[in-house]
Amino acid sequence: MTEPSVGRGVDLSSAFDSTMGVLRKVEPQDLARPTPCASWDVRALINHIISAARWWAAMVSGDPGLEAAEGADFVGGERDGAGARAGARAGDFVAAYEESIRVTLDAFGAPGAAERMVTVPFGEFPGTALAQFAATDQFTHGWDLARALGQDTDLVPELAVALLGLAEVSITDALRGPDTEASFGPERAAPDGACAADRLAAYLGREV
């Protein structure tokens, strides 16, 4: 397995590391906080981050068995942990994310994954492009989580600059729309002097 660096300064493992750094700071009292994603509180956002990592792995590998169970709850408190795969009990969302990261990096680093053409709901792409989308998804949701917790959102400036550059050439109006109906919201203006991660979030539709 090779580390899936996907070019132009974008490294999928770095995006995961950034979001993991935020996730480790979540406390139980934070779970009901609202997030920049209007339909999700922190609990729902964490479940999405972990499940989405598995979804990217399933897409690039062609193995639907890598996806999280439908409705999986990695945060716990309401379910018994059946949705937390690979032995990670519900409530141990850091361990669950660690396992999802491992699975996803293995999938993208597998022989032939970079060149494989993959069909996803928003088009057909080679594995390298899919890794860029995965990095943007995971990094930006880490930003969402940091914003929800009131943490510093100046996350990995070099990576944020690279992801913003990619977003500017790959995110079309067809991918934008209302929350829950489209992958990204309408582009917003970032304040003067905003850090790169804030500018990326604004470009992808977040209020900054």
C-alpha positions in Angstrom: 0.0 0.0 0.0 1.3 3.4 -0.9 0.3 6.7 0.6 -2.3 8.3 -1.7 -0.8 11.7 -2.3 -3.0 13.1 -5.1 -0.9 15.9 -6.5 -0.8 19.7 -6.5 -0.1 19.7 -2.7 -3.1 17.6 -1.9 -2.6 14.7 0.4 -5.5 12.6 1.6 -3.8 11.5 4.8 -3.1 15.1 5.7 -6.8 16.0 5.3 -7.7 13.1 7.6 -5.1 14.2 10.1 -6.5 17.7 10.2 -10.0 16.5 10.9 -8.8 14.0 13.4 -7.1 16.7 15.3 -10.4 18.6 15.7 -12.4 15.4 16.4 -10.2 14.5 19.4 -11.3 17.8 21.1 -15.0 17.0 21.0 -16.6 16.7 24.5 -20.0 15.1 25.3 -21.5 18.4 25.9 -20.6 19.5 22.4 -22.7 16.9 20.6 -25.9 18.9 20.4 -24.3 22.1 19.2 -25.4 23.4 15.7 -22.9 23.3 12.9 -22.4 25.2 9.6 -24.3 22.3 8.0 -27.8 23.4 8.8 -29.4 20.0 8.9 -26.7 18.5 11.2 -25.7 19.0 14.8 -22.2 17.9 16.0 -23.4 14.4 16.6 -24.8 14.0 13.1 -21.7 15.7 11.6 -19.4 13.2 13.3 -21.4 10.3 12.1 -21.3 11.7 8.6 -17.6 12.3 8.6 -16.9 8.7 9.6 -19.4 7.2 7.3 -18.3 9.4 4.4 -14.7 8.2 4.7 -16.0 4.7 4.2 -18.2 5.7 1.3 -15.1 7.1 -0.6 -13.3 3.8 0.1 -16.2 1.8 -1.3 -16.4 4.0 -4.4 -12.7 3.7 -5.3 -12.4 0.0 -4.5 -15.8 -1.1 -5.9 -16.4 -3.0 -2.7 -19.8 -1.9 -1.2 -18.9 -3.9 1.9 -16.5 -1.2 3.0 -19.4 1.2 3.6 -20.7 1.9 7.1 -24.0 0.2 8.0 -27.0 2.3 7.1 -27.8 4.6 10.0 -24.6 3.7 11.8 -24.2 5.7 15.0 -20.5 6.0 16.0 -21.2 8.5 18.7 -23.5 6.4 20.9 -26.0 7.4 23.5 -29.0 6.1 21.6 -27.9 2.9 19.9 -25.9 -0.1 21.0 -22.9 0.1 18.7 -24.0 -2.3 16.0 -23.3 0.3 13.4 -19.7 0.9 14.5 -17.6 -1.4 12.4 -14.4 -3.4 13.0 -15.0 -3.6 16.8 -15.2 0.1 17.5 -18.0 0.5 20.0 -20.5 3.3 19.7 -19.3 6.3 21.6 -15.7 5.7 20.7 -15.9 7.9 17.6 -12.2 8.6 17.6 -11.4 4.9 17.2 -14.1 4.5 14.6 -12.6 7.3 12.6 -9.1 5.9 12.9 -10.4 2.6 11.5 -12.3 4.4 8.7 -9.1 6.3 7.8 -7.1 3.1 7.6 -9.7 1.5 5.4 -9.9 4.5 3.1 -6.2 5.0 2.7 -5.8 1.3 2.0 -8.4 1.6 -0.7 -6.9 4.6 -2.4 -3.4 3.2 -2.1 -4.2 -0.2 -3.6 -2.6 -1.1 -6.9 -4.5 0.4 -9.8 -6.7 2.6 -7.7 -5.2 5.9 -9.0 -6.0 5.1 -12.6 -9.3 3.3 -12.1 -12.3 5.2 -13.6 -15.1 5.4 -11.0 -18.7 6.4 -11.5 -20.2 8.4 -8.6 -23.5 10.3 -8.4 -21.8 13.5 -9.7 -19.9 12.0 -12.6 -17.1 9.6 -13.6 -13.5 10.3 -12.4 -10.2 8.5 -12.1 -9.2 7.5 -8.6 -6.7 10.4 -8.3 -9.6 12.9 -8.8 -11.8 11.0 -6.4 -9.1 11.3 -3.8 -9.1 15.0 -4.3 -12.8 15.1 -3.7 -12.4 12.9 -0.6 -9.7 15.2 0.8 -11.9 18.2 0.2 -14.9 16.5 1.8 -13.0 15.4 4.9 -11.0 18.6 5.4 -14.0 20.9 5.0 -16.1 18.9 7.4 -13.3 19.2 9.8 -13.6 22.9 9.4 -17.3 22.6 10.0 -16.6 20.8 13.3 -14.0 23.3 14.4 -16.4 26.2 13.7 -19.2 24.4 15.6 -16.9 24.0 18.6 -15.6 27.5 18.5 -12.0 26.3 17.7 -9.4 27.9 15.5 -10.4 27.3 11.9 -6.9 28.1 10.4 -6.4 24.4 9.5 -3.3 23.3 7.6 -2.8 26.4 5.5 -0.8 24.8 2.7 -3.4 22.0 2.2 -6.3 24.5 2.4 -4.7 26.6 -0.4 -4.2 23.5 -2.6 -7.8 22.4 -2.0 -9.2 25.8 -2.8 -7.3 25.9 -6.0 -8.8 22.5 -7.0 -12.3 23.5 -5.9 -12.1 26.6 -8.1 -11.6 24.5 -11.2 -13.8 21.5 -10.3 -16.8 22.7 -8.4 -19.4 23.7 -11.0 -22.8 25.4 -10.5 -24.4 22.0 -11.2 -23.0 20.8 -7.9 -24.4 23.7 -5.9 -27.8 24.1 -4.3 -29.8 24.1 -1.1 -28.7 22.2 2.0 -29.5 18.5 1.8 -30.2 18.8 -2.0 -26.7 19.5 -3.4 -23.1 18.7 -2.6 -22.2 22.4 -2.1 -24.1 25.6 -1.3 -23.8 28.8 -3.3 -20.4 30.5 -3.1 -20.1 33.1 -0.3 -17.7 35.9 0.2 -15.0 35.4 2.8 -14.0 38.4 5.0 -10.9 40.4 4.2 -7.9 38.7 5.7 -9.6 35.3 6.1 -7.3 32.3 6.3 -7.2 29.8 3.5 -9.4 27.2 5.2 -12.0 29.9 5.8 -11.8 31.0 2.1 -12.3 27.4 1.1 -15.3 27.0 3.4 -16.8 30.2 2.0 -16.2 29.0 -1.6 -18.0 25.8 -0.8 -21.0 27.6 0.6 -20.3 28.1 4.3 -21.1 31.3 6.2 -17.7 32.5 7.4 
